[in-house]
Amino acid sequence: MALRVTTGGVVIPPETSLTGLPAFCRVAGEIRPTADSVIKFEVWMPETNWNERFLGVGNGGFAGTIGYGGLAANLRRGFATAGTDAGHEGDAEDASWAYQHPEKIKDFGWRALHLTTDRAKKVIAAFYGRSARQSYFDSCSDGGREALMEAQRFPEDYDGILAGAPANNWTGLLSSGVDVTQVTAGDPAGYISNMKLPAITRATLAACDAQDGVKDGFINDPAECHFDPKVLLCKSGDSLDCLTAPQVRSLAKFYQGGTNSHGESIMSGYAMGDEWPGWKDWVIGHGPGSGSGLGYVQNFFRYMVYDDPKWNVLAANVDDAWQQANDKMAADLNATNADLSGFAAHGGKLILYHGWDDPAISPWSTIAYYKSVRKQMGAEKADGFVQLYMVPGMEHCVGGPGAASFGQLGLPEASGPGSGILPVLEEWVEKGTPAKEIVAAKFDGTGKTATTKMTRPLCPYPQVAAYKGTGSTDDAANFVCRQK
């Protein structure tokens, strides 16, 4: 391992500068648990004003880089922090590193983060002369999957975990993509161009935006939205304001999600209300077959499941793809085990969150996992250590038309430092006081010049935020959390 003291700033790959950092000790190392493993990790520790807590950083996509931005954000808040590249180097959408490398897949799936956590705790204890009082983890997407993998496999690694938009049903997510792609891109006539997305969003918002009594540009509770894509069917020729019959079928499939040949659900689809611009890059792309989601599907099956770089999603058998994915990859990549008794016995607390407008990972998937934990553990026990917050108008982890900034991933907090979701988790872990609601904000601008455009309460699922009927709808104080 390499150790050095850094002050002011640091240059990280690929030659990006992080500035305004407090003086800190930077430890870089490698872990080689197998002959085919090279797990890179870093531990950053503030020289002064350490809050005596450790906060781990996760990854996105197929990983491949250390989350330096997360390390910097955590360091500025006084945490000792650590992250890993998950055992390989590459772009987030690239899985070619996994081709005929089963040990690297295990490193990515669960081993790299656990070993990084173990080494980081030892480095922190050696540097400060004492261990961290509590250990936390805050990540989203694949990092949300990593978070749940930690709670399930290594329940004593962390005391408190924030798991955002978890890709925890990895094989289901990408197998679902095979079926959805075949329906929506197999016939060129069914492709929906970006230019038609605004019309779809206008229609879904017209159907469901005002259901909660507030017309604000996003849907508060998509579970209550029953929009029928057929209302967009062109009546007198194709145009940007309507959909052809094949496009109507595609839109319905995006909402439904993937199914097998027997019509059984593989994974639910997307919620309604933010097709434009939310679906632009991930779902639709800039032409047939160019969406980011399809890139993940192709790379997963080519380099992890079938070891066949020529595998083609349009020629695949959906049932076989789903079975092969589960048989070969579920054990190492899926974090769907609902038995969190070890984590609960450790005293751990878990907060799940997911944006309703997520175009990358179905929000219904996180709801399904949350319900499975309550069923497995019993509702009363589950309520004592796990909460779920569904975020109206938030896309994948951040952003979107709604109030989507609540301190996750180091983002600004709605009511200033100490008011976000991480301090809420700390209060739950350290004082035993779970939150009833968390306030989220939508900001105009960034940094010191940012102004608050809107605030809304995030309610513990299945509660939803309801307008009291008076006062500004841009102020969270005029809403209350109510049971559906």
Secondary structure, DSSP 8 states (H G I E B T S, - for coil): -EEEEEEEEEEETTTEEEEEEEEEEEEEEEE-SSTT--EEEEEEEESS---SEEEEE---TT--S--HHHHHHHHHTT-EEEEE-TT----TT--GGGTT-HHHHHIIIIIHHHHHHHHHHHHHHHHHSS--SEEEEEEETHHHHHHHHHHHH-TTS-SEEEEES---SHHHHHHHHHHHHHHHHSSGGG---GGGHHHHHHHHHHHHGGGGS--SSS-S-GGG----GGGGB-SSS--TTSB-HHHHHHHHHHHHEEE-TTS-EEEE---SS-HHHHTIIIIITTSTT--HHHHHHHHHIIIIIS--TT--GGGS-HHHHHHHHHHHHHHHH-------HHHHHTT-EEEEEEETT-SSS-HHHHHHHHHHHHHHH-HHHHHTTEEEEEETT--SSS-SSS--BSSGGG---TTSTT-SHHHHHHHHHHH----S-EEEEEEESSGGG-EEEEEEEE-BTT-EEEE-SSS-TT-GGGEEEE--
